[in-house]
Amino acid sequence: DLHSFPTRRSSDLRWEADLTTAATHLLCGAAFSAKSRGAACSTRTRLVTPSWLWVTAREAARQPEAAYRPSLLHGARVSVSGMPPHLKAKVEEVVRRHGGEFTASLLHPSHGRRGTTQLLVVSRESSSKEKLEAAARWGVPVLSLRWLADSVARGRCGDPERYRR
């Protein structure tokens, strides 16, 4: 259990739902979330996958955070619309290389663990009207392809509001 952390007293450990300046770790389910983006900018808060906590507790020894650092697109399920086949293939390769899932179809939020988390487009005009309408109904952000390129270049996910289409 968490009382077994060798470097801390159990009274020092606490769980908080909100990301604060006091947080030392953020359990990351999605690297593109606002909390994860905030933690990535912090020098104090370490971003780790939930596995870090479970293994630390099971082994009764704090695990090295670097081994549990989430990939750039951890938790992302990306789809595209209106792209030529060669560009679509490149986007798929980049998404997978950086730890995300790629799906040709836009998936409803009730699909499995999570539906599509981002729909990337070159332009709204070249995109499928059906996919754009479904994305709007399901709350899937429609982002410029630049979001992916900038995120990879910076090594952290960009704020989706800057890339909305």
N, C-alpha and C positions, 0 to 999 in steps of 0.2 A: 504494500500500500504506500501512499505518499509519505507516510511518517518515516519511511526508510531512507529518505534522501540523506546522504552522508554529510552534506555540507550545510544543511539547514535544520533548524528546529521545526517541529510540526507547527508550532504557533506562528512561524514566519510565513507559512504557505497559505495562499488564499486564491480563490477563484473570483474573477470579475467578468461580467458579461461585456462591459465596455472597455475599449482600449484607452488607457490613461498613461500618463508619463511614468507612473509607478510600475507599469507592466514590464516584466522581464522576458516573457515569452508570449507569443500569439500562436495558438493552434490554428493552422491554416487549412480551411476546407477549399478555398478558392483564392488563388494568388492575384486575381484581378479585382477582388472586392475592395471597397473603400478602406476597411480596416487593414487589410493586407498591404495596400499601397501606403497607408500611414505608417505601419510598422516597418516597412522596407526603408522608409526615410529616417527612421530612428537609429541612433547609435546605441541605444540601451536595449531595445526590444528585439529579441531574436525570433525570427519567423521559422516555425517548425510544423511538420505534419503531425496529426494526432498520434501517429505511430510512435513518435518520440516519447510522449507521455506514457503510453501503454508499456513500451519496452523498459523505460526508466522504472516504472512501478514494478513490473514483473521481475526485473533483474535486481531490484533494490539498490540500484546505483545509477547515478545521473549519466545519461548517454551523451556522447558528443553531438552537439546541435548540427554541426556541418553535415553529418551523415543523414540527417532528417530534414534538410532544407528543401522546401518545395520547389519544383521546377517552375520556370517562368509562367507557363500556362496551366499549372496544376489546377484541376477542377473545371477547366474550360471545355465546352463542347461547341465547336465553331462550325458554322455553315457559310456558304457563299451563294451569291446570286449574280447572274449577268456577266460572268467572266468567261473568256475563251478557255478552251481545254488546257492549254499549256500553262496559263496563269493559275487556273484552279488546281492543277497538279502541283505547282510550286507552293501555293498556299497550304495545301494538304501536307506536303513534306515539311514545311517550316513549323506548322502547328504540331505535328507529331514529334518532330525533333525537340521541341521545347516543352513536351509533356502534356499537351492538350489532346483532345479527341477531335476528329474531323468527321463530319457527316454531310453527305450530299443533300439529304433531305432536312428540312426544318422540322425539329421534333418538339412536340407539345410538352409543356412542363411536367405533365403527369407520366411521361415516358421514362421508365426506369427510375434511377436516382434523380435525374435532372434532365430537363429538355435542353434545347439549344440555348446557349448562354450569350452568344454574339452572332449576328448575321453580318458578314463583311461584304461590301459592295464597292464597285468602282464608281458607279453613279446610280441614283435612283431610276433614272431614265432607261438604263440598260438592264435593270433588274426585273425579275418576275413580279408582276403585280400581285399575284396570289401569295408569294412568299412575303412581300412587304406588308400586305394586309394581315396575314397570319402573325407576323412578328409584332405588329401593332396590337392586335387582340391579345396576344400572349405576353406582352411586356418584354419582348426580346429586343435589346438595343440594336439598331441598324447603324453600323459604323463604317467609316471609310477604311479602305485597305491600308491606309497610312497608319492606323492604330497598331496593326500588327508589325509593320516595318519599324515604326518608332519604338515600340515596346522591345523588340528584339535588339535594336541598336543601343538602347539605354540599359537593357538587362532588367527591366521591371515594367509592369503593365502601366500604360498611360491612362489618364483619367478619361473614361469613355465620353464624358460630356464635351470634351474638346474635339471629338471625332464623329459626333452624330451626323447622320445624313437624313 
